[in-house]
Amino acid sequence: MSSTQIPFTDDGKRTIASAATWGLIVSATSLVTGILTLLVELTSRTGESVLAQMVQTGFTVVIDIWLLQASLVLRNIASTTRG
């Protein structure tokens, strides 16, 4: 199977690389924020609020993992495409 590369301009490659970088930043900071929020909830509350926070954190983690994966793919595209 042959590898097909999509030609991008240098400006297009910079745009893709920038989107990948910002995606990585957003996913990482969101993951950290979600974990810290969960830790605060665990130490300060009990019962239903902790369960609700755990569910919310779970959804956040799943979405952030998807964003992280997409960002890594974009980074790979930006570094392997021909101009």
Secondary structure, 3 states (H helix, E strand, C coil): CCCCCCCCCHHHHHHHHHHHHHHHHHHHHHHHHHHHHHHHHHHHCCCHHHHHHHHHHHHHHHHHHHHHHHHHHHHHHHHHCCC
